[in-house]
Amino acid sequence: MHELSIAKRIIDKASELREEYQASKIIKIYIKIGALSGVEQENLHFCYNILIEGMDEFKESQLIIEEKEWIVKCNNCGTEYNPDVHLLLCPGCQMNSSTLISGDELDFVSLEVE
């Protein structure tokens, strides 16, 4: 379960930023996860909640996850689109030659502290 190591990195980054901004408490952590990242949101929430147990600075904090759809760009005509999972044909030219431009990311977006 790689969500455990991801949750640990999120907590470490949030702790580092909390100290940098001299905040006492973390309220919300916002992250963006691409649909193709392989991260299961439910597992990530579970791991996060287990890891913050007993950490006063994270008490009642929320992990807010925004899922980002995957987008490809046609190598033939340049059309950007969200393909069907089973069919990568470009809606513009019907070619099957594309490059992934988003959807595999895992980004720490922002942090709300008190």
C-alpha positions as CSV (number, residue, x, y, z in Angstrom):
1,M,0.0,0.0,0.0
2,H,2.0,3.0,-1.3
3,E,-0.7,5.3,0.1
4,L,0.9,5.0,3.5
5,S,4.2,6.4,2.3
6,I,2.3,9.2,0.4
7,A,0.4,10.1,3.5
8,K,3.6,10.2,5.5
9,R,5.2,12.6,3.0
10,I,2.1,14.8,3.0
11,I,2.2,15.0,6.8
12,D,5.9,15.7,6.8
13,K,5.5,18.5,4.3
14,A,2.6,20.0,6.2
15,S,4.6,19.8,9.5
16,E,7.6,21.6,7.8
17,L,5.3,24.4,6.5
18,R,3.5,24.7,9.8
19,E,6.9,25.3,11.5
20,E,8.0,27.7,8.8
21,Y,4.9,29.8,9.3
22,Q,5.0,29.4,13.0
23,A,1.4,28.1,13.1
24,S,0.1,26.1,16.0
25,K,-2.4,23.9,14.2
26,I,-3.1,22.5,10.7
27,I,-6.7,22.9,9.7
28,K,-6.8,21.6,6.1
29,I,-4.3,20.2,3.6
30,Y,-5.3,20.4,-0.1
31,I,-3.8,18.0,-2.6
32,K,-4.5,17.2,-6.2
33,I,-4.3,13.6,-7.5
34,G,-4.4,12.7,-11.1
35,A,-6.8,9.9,-12.1
36,L,-3.9,7.9,-13.5
37,S,-1.7,8.3,-10.4
38,G,-2.6,4.9,-9.0
39,V,-3.5,6.5,-5.6
40,E,-6.7,5.2,-4.0
41,Q,-8.3,8.2,-2.2
42,E,-10.1,6.1,0.4
43,N,-6.8,4.3,1.3
44,L,-5.0,7.7,1.5
45,H,-7.6,9.1,3.8
46,F,-7.4,6.0,6.0
47,C,-3.6,6.1,6.2
48,Y,-3.6,9.9,6.9
49,N,-6.0,9.5,9.8
50,I,-4.0,6.6,11.3
51,L,-0.7,8.6,11.0
52,I,-2.0,11.8,12.6
53,E,-3.4,10.0,15.7
54,G,-1.8,11.6,18.7
55,M,-0.4,14.5,16.8
56,D,-1.9,17.6,18.5
57,E,-1.0,19.9,15.6
58,F,-3.1,17.8,13.2
59,K,-6.1,17.2,15.6
60,E,-9.3,17.5,13.6
61,S,-7.4,18.4,10.4
62,Q,-8.8,17.5,7.0
63,L,-7.1,16.1,4.0
64,I,-9.0,17.6,1.0
65,I,-8.4,15.8,-2.3
66,E,-9.2,17.1,-5.7
67,E,-9.1,14.5,-8.4
68,K,-7.7,15.7,-11.8
69,E,-8.9,13.9,-14.9
70,W,-6.5,12.7,-17.4
71,I,-5.9,14.8,-20.5
72,V,-4.0,13.8,-23.6
73,K,-2.8,15.8,-26.6
74,C,-3.1,14.4,-30.1
75,N,0.3,14.2,-31.7
76,N,-1.3,14.6,-35.2
77,C,-3.7,17.6,-34.8
78,G,-2.9,19.0,-31.4
79,T,-6.4,18.5,-29.9
80,E,-6.4,18.1,-26.1
81,Y,-9.1,15.8,-24.8
82,N,-10.1,13.4,-22.0
83,P,-10.1,10.0,-23.7
84,D,-12.4,7.1,-23.2
85,V,-10.6,4.6,-20.9
86,H,-10.7,2.0,-23.6
87,L,-10.3,4.1,-26.7
88,L,-7.6,6.8,-27.2
89,L,-8.9,8.0,-30.6
90,C,-8.7,11.7,-31.1
91,P,-12.1,13.3,-31.5
92,G,-10.6,15.8,-33.9
93,C,-8.8,13.6,-36.4
94,Q,-9.6,10.0,-35.3
95,M,-5.9,9.2,-35.0
96,N,-4.5,7.0,-32.2
97,S,-1.3,8.9,-31.4
98,S,-1.3,11.0,-28.2
99,T,0.8,12.2,-25.4
100,L,-0.3,12.4,-21.7
101,I,-0.3,16.0,-20.5
102,S,-2.1,15.7,-17.2
103,G,-3.6,13.0,-15.0
104,D,-0.6,11.3,-13.4
105,E,0.2,14.1,-10.9
106,L,0.2,14.1,-7.1
107,D,0.6,17.7,-6.0
108,F,0.6,19.3,-2.6
109,V,-1.5,22.4,-3.4
110,S,-2.0,24.4,-0.2
111,L,-2.3,24.3,3.6
112,E,-4.6,26.1,5.9
113,V,-3.2,26.7,9.3
114,E,-4.1,28.5,12.5
